[in-house]
Each structure stands twice: as structure tokens, then as C-alpha cells.
Amino acid sequence: MNRGKVICTKNCIVSVVLVIAFLVSFLSFPCPAEAAGGIVLSTSFPGIAASAGENITFPLKLANNSSVKQLVNLAVVSKPDKWNTTLKGNNRIIHQALVEANSQTGFDLLVIIPPEAEPGEYSLTVAAQNENGATLDNLRLKIKISDNEVSNDQLKANYLELQGPSDATFTFKINLSNNGNNEQLYSLGAQVEEGWQVSFKPSYEDQQVASITVKPGETKSLDVKVTPPVNVQAGEYVIPIQAASNVSRITENLKVIITGTYKLEFSTPSGKLNTDIVAGRDKKVTMQVKNSGSAVLNNISFSAATPIDWTVSFEPKNIDSLKPGETRQVTATITAADKAIVGDYIVSMVAATPVVKSSADMRVTVKTSTLWGIVGFLIIVAVLYFIYQAFRKYGRR
Amino acid sequence: MERAAKWQNTKADLTRIFEANKGLATVVRKEVGDHLSGKRFAILALLVLVTCLGSLYVAASTIRTNVGQDELEFVFLRLFTTSGSSMPFSFLSFISFLGPLVGLTLGFDAINGERDRRTLSRVLSQPIFRDALINGKFLAGVIVISIVVFGLGFLVAGLGLIMTGVPPTLGELARLITYLVLSVIYISFWLALAILCSLLFRQTSTSALAGIAIWLFMAFFLTLLAGMAADGIYPVNDNSDSQQIIANAKTEQMISRISPAYLYSEAVTSIMNPAVRSMGPVLLEQAYGAIKGTLTFSQSLLLIWPQVVCLIAEMLICFAIAYISFMRQEIRA
């Protein structure tokens, strides 16, 4: 009985094992059954981050682990809306691959992400099928689009702030780096107020450009020329420039600091720089000072270089401050020397601040007083009277 | 009332003077005719004409060769003031040299010549007064001088215009006319002086000689004397200070100005050269800041006005003395 029990037990164990094995084969065999052809689809990095509008290329591998060569249909079976995909092998669009026994072949999946793609996670599935449409292998690819990874391109200026007078032209050197995977065309632009001019040109070239192509990983150097308006006031000005490609939009704020220019114009209101004067007398001449620079001029004083014994006085004697563009009139009183001879003299008048000065050379024509002319006339009249008296006394003989 | 009475007196006097000159027009007409037809005048006029045309030719050719070399402003006036290397006299210097001779020639025998010919008493027996005779002789002389001076002046101007082709500006024309009027006044002074001499000396040769002697003294010797006198009053040597030198120069100038010839030359050189700004010494402090330029006509005229007044006054006084001495002379003797 015992022996019979033992045999029975041994049989039972074998049959249980067999059953389990059978069951296990049922559970696990469907997969090996699908991969019965031994076709495996794979890639090194199935999950990557990208930005909207970008083109991504996945290098894919197709391995045939069986001992017979196989023809495989390739297709993208699922993808987000409006995304475009292309399978490429040997630079051609492909939809089938023939894989030798125990070898592998490579091809690319090109994914074109639409620019309006929202941030988020997207997935695509690439399938390898046999001729009957039965799936041999699937590969799920994940693409993560996020805001802060919109661009890692760079627009960087060597010097962010430049300083100079209002009539200067400012040239910024900026570097534009394409850190993406694809060549990009960047259109260049600046947001400026009216009157400002901004132009871009590649460094060491003369041509102005509106856009520029940069290869992946390359950095291009650009000169940005900023010309302020003619009547610009002293101060700080921010000039935002941007380079926009179809995947990214990068900006940089350039700053221009306009220091004031000091310019002073000293003349007469009409520009006429000659006058008449009688020797020994004085003459009032209206002069005009104009601040034609871009900074306030303080403490303008007046002086004159005159011929000897001449004097020039100014009313007002000095001007405390003059705003840019402002004009002020000054009365200069020129007094000629008593002994000045008839004819032309030069009187040089100077308006000066501690910073700048401007001079006006006035041609002064000295005239003789007509007083002596009248005296001479009286002498002749006296002589004529003398003759009259002679005629009266001695006449008619 | 008193003023009205005075005015009545003056009016009566003027009428009397006017009546005294009743025969004036006749005398003037006859005298001018005598002068213009006389051989003496013809010789002198020819001399003056030839020399003036010679000076014009030299001036015009000098101006033409100098064109482009230096700035030629006032080309028209330069016709009268330019002298060349072949003929070192300009129109201006010829007139100032020969003008007094013309004046002296016209007047040196005005009265004593009549006396010599015994025609004076005959003339005065006609219904004309002495006034008319002396006034008429002087006026006739002035008219002849004016004809000569203006005729020559405009002849030279016209020929110069043809030769250079540069028309005068209004200012230049005014200067030219002023110059010619001044020349007439100057020569009339010598005429008045000659008439005075013809009254003072009975012999015509004596009066002619006296006139020429005065002219030579005034024109040539007075300036030499003036320099000597100035050196006497303010001696100048190499170490003298500027004030001494100026005082010397001014003294010399003041003494020279006694001579009408000097006054005349000062006046005409200034009026014919607009660049002249001052006569006499100019201090450095006056010249500092001055720039080259020319004067307007009115300013030039004001500059020479004292000279003009002096010349007019000298001429009138000279004539007045001649008039008075003629009136007081005994004729019938």
C-alpha cells in the first residue's frame, strides 16, 4: 500500500509539474509567440525633451534575432494631433525594412512638432508588422514639451551698457548661439522709440542683415549699431533687441547712456556781425546765446577782446543756466576809443561757461562825428560874411 | 521892430551890392573870351593836356599789366592815381604841379596889365563899377579853370573807361567830382593870389615872379622848413621816446599845413584812395584791432573836411584882400 501511495504521489507530482508547465507556457508564450520572428524595435533614448516648433530626429534600431531574414513593415501607429512624422532610412522616406538573420538595421524617425503645441507629455508609437499586418514589435516614444525648455539658444552682448555723447553712434557686439539640434534662421529686430535707428550686421562684414542662419552648436557674432535721434536728451535708454526663429524667441536688453553734449552758439539774432560806431561814443548791439547741446549750461559769462581803449559791457553780465535748445538775448554796449581812426575794427566777443565757449567777431566800422563838419561849415559862413562886409563897405565906387 | 529895421538895412545893402555888379556879366563874358582866345592860355592848356594824357596812358597800361596780380579795387580811381616806372607822375601829381601855374598865368596881369595898356580908366569910364571889374575878372578866371579841370578830368575818365572797360561806381564818381571841385578851388586860390599880386606890384613881370616865388615856397620849401623847425622844437634821435617822435611828426605836419599845396595834396590823396583812413601819425594802440578796409565816400569826405574848409577859406580870404586893396587904390593917377 505504501509503495502504491508513493508511486501515486510521484505520478501526481509529475502531472502537477506538467500542468503548471503547460499553464505557464500558456501564460508566457503569447509574447515569444509574437516575437516568434525575433524582431526587436529599440532606441537609446526613448524619452526626450523638446520645444514647440522643433524638429526632432530619433535614431531607431531594428534587430532580427531569428535565423531567417525577415521583411518588416514600419509605421507610426499613434501620434498626437497635427504632429507630422516621417520615417527615414538612407535619407529616403521608408515604410519597409528587410533585416538579415541575426543582424540589425538603423533608421530615423523625424518628428515635426507644431509651433502651437502646448507644454505637456506626448507619446508616439512606432510599430513593426509582418506582411499580414500582425504586429511584431512596438516602440513607445515619449516627448516632453515644457515652457522653460522652449529655448536654450542664447543672445549675449559683450557689453550691455554703452555710454557716449548724443551725437555718437553706439556699436554693441552680440553673440547669437544656436544650442538646438537644427539649423535655424533667426530674424533680427529691435523695439525702439521713434527717431532711433538700429541696424545689424555680421562682425567683420559690411552688409546690413535682417536675418541670419546659425548652425546647431554654432555662435555667430553680430554688430548692433544704435544711432540716437538728433535731438536726444541726456539720459538712459533701454533698447530691447530680439532674434526670432520658428522655434524660439530670444531677447536681450541693451542700454545706451547718453551723456550731455555741451554746445554754445553766440551770435546776433540775425547773424549779422557788423555795426557802425562813432569814435568816442557807444553803441548797443543785441547778441544771442543759444544752447545747442544736450546738457544744461551753467554760469555763462561774457567777455570781449577789443582794440585798445575800447570797452564792451554786457547786460545781463552773466546767465545762471540755459536749458538745451533755449536761447537768450544779451545786450552788448560797445564803446569806441576817442582816438579810434575811421574805418573797420574787429571786436571779438566771447560767451563762456566752465565747459565750453563760443566767440563772435564783430566788424565795427568807426565813423567820424559830423560835429567838426558843422564847425568847418560855420568857418566858411564866417568868411563869406567877411566878404559881404567888404562888399558893403567898399562896394560901388 | 529893431530886427525888422536891421533886415531892411541888410536888404538895402544886398540891393546896393547887386546894383554895383550890374556890368558883371559883360565883364565875365569878355574876360572868358580873352582867356580862351589868348596864346598864353593855349600854350598852357596844351602842356597840361599832353602831360595828363601821358599819365593816363601810363596808368592804364600799368593797371592792365597788373590785372590778376593784386586785388584791383577802385580801378576807375586808379586811372588818376597810378604812376608807372617810365613816367613817375600820375594825373593827380600833374594837376597839383601844373594847376597853380595855370592859376598864376590867368591872374598875374589882371589889373596891372590893364594899367600898362592904359585901358583901366577907359573901362571904368564905362557905366560899370569897380566891383564888377574885379569880381568879373575873378569869376571869369574861375570859369576858365573849371572848364580846364572838368574837361581834362572827364576826358581822362572817358578815355580810361575805353582803355580798361571798367565802369565807375557811384562812390567813385562822387570821389572824382569832389576831387575836381577841390582842384578848381585850389587853382582859384592861386588865381586870387595872382590878382592880389597884380594889384600890389605895378610891373607885370614883378607880379608874375612874386606869384611864382610864393608858389615855389609853399609847394617845396615850406615842408623842408617844417621838418627843420620840428627838429628844432622836438629834437629826435635814435633814443627818443615815442611821445617825442609823435610830437615832432605832429609839429612838422602842422607847420606844413600852412601851405595850401600841402592841404590840397593831403585832401586829394585821401579822397582818391578809399583805403586811406587817417592823415598824420597813427599810434600802434589805434591800429590794434583795426582791419584792412575801405571808407565810404561820406567818411572820406569827413576825413578831409578840415582841409576842404581851409582851402575854401584861404581862397575867399585871398580874393577878399584883393578886392579891398583894389577898392582902395587910386586909379586915375
Chai-1 contact restraints between the chains, C-beta under 6 A:
chainA,res_idxA,chainB,res_idxB,connection_type,confidence,min_distance_angstrom,max_distance_angstrom,comment,restraint_id
A,P307,B,Y288,contact,1.0,0.0,6.0,A-B,restraint_1
A,P307,B,G289,contact,1.0,0.0,6.0,A-B,restraint_2
A,I308,B,E285,contact,1.0,0.0,6.0,A-B,restraint_3
A,I308,B,Y288,contact,1.0,0.0,6.0,A-B,restraint_4
A,K339,B,Q286,contact,1.0,0.0,6.0,A-B,restraint_5
A,I341,B,R277,contact,1.0,0.0,6.0,A-B,restraint_6
A,I341,B,S278,contact,1.0,0.0,6.0,A-B,restraint_7
A,I341,B,Q286,contact,1.0,0.0,6.0,A-B,restraint_8
A,V342,B,R277,contact,1.0,0.0,6.0,A-B,restraint_9
A,V342,B,L295,contact,1.0,0.0,6.0,A-B,restraint_10
A,V342,B,Q299,contact,1.0,0.0,6.0,A-B,restraint_11
A,V342,B,L303,contact,1.0,0.0,6.0,A-B,restraint_12
A,G343,B,R277,contact,1.0,0.0,6.0,A-B,restraint_13
A,G343,B,G293,contact,1.0,0.0,6.0,A-B,restraint_14
A,G343,B,L295,contact,1.0,0.0,6.0,A-B,restraint_15
A,D344,B,I291,contact,1.0,0.0,6.0,A-B,restraint_16
A,D344,B,G293,contact,1.0,0.0,6.0,A-B,restraint_17
A,Y345,B,G289,contact,1.0,0.0,6.0,A-B,restraint_18
A,Y345,B,A290,contact,1.0,0.0,6.0,A-B,restraint_19
A,I346,B,G289,contact,1.0,0.0,6.0,A-B,restraint_20
A,I346,B,I291,contact,1.0,0.0,6.0,A-B,restraint_21
A,K367,B,Q299,contact,1.0,0.0,6.0,A-B,restraint_22
A,T368,B,L302,contact,1.0,0.0,6.0,A-B,restraint_23
A,G373,B,L302,contact,1.0,0.0,6.0,A-B,restraint_24
A,G373,B,W305,contact,1.0,0.0,6.0,A-B,restraint_25
A,G376,B,W305,contact,1.0,0.0,6.0,A-B,restraint_26
A,G376,B,V309,contact,1.0,0.0,6.0,A-B,restraint_27
A,I379,B,V309,contact,1.0,0.0,6.0,A-B,restraint_28
A,I379,B,A313,contact,1.0,0.0,6.0,A-B,restraint_29
A,I380,B,I312,contact,1.0,0.0,6.0,A-B,restraint_30
A,V383,B,A313,contact,1.0,0.0,6.0,A-B,restraint_31
A,V383,B,L316,contact,1.0,0.0,6.0,A-B,restraint_32
A,I387,B,A320,contact,1.0,0.0,6.0,A-B,restraint_33
A,A390,B,A320,contact,1.0,0.0,6.0,A-B,restraint_34
A,A390,B,Y323,contact,1.0,0.0,6.0,A-B,restraint_35
A,A390,B,I324,contact,1.0,0.0,6.0,A-B,restraint_36
A,F391,B,I17,contact,1.0,0.0,6.0,A-B,restraint_37
A,R392,B,D13,contact,1.0,0.0,6.0,A-B,restraint_38
A,Y394,B,I324,contact,1.0,0.0,6.0,A-B,restraint_39
A,Y394,B,M327,contact,1.0,0.0,6.0,A-B,restraint_40
A,G395,B,I17,contact,1.0,0.0,6.0,A-B,restraint_41
A,G395,B,A20,contact,1.0,0.0,6.0,A-B,restraint_42
A,G395,B,D131,contact,1.0,0.0,6.0,A-B,restraint_43
A,R396,B,A20,contact,1.0,0.0,6.0,A-B,restraint_44
A,R396,B,F129,contact,1.0,0.0,6.0,A-B,restraint_45
A,R397,B,R130,contact,1.0,0.0,6.0,A-B,restraint_46
A,R397,B,M327,contact,1.0,0.0,6.0,A-B,restraint_47
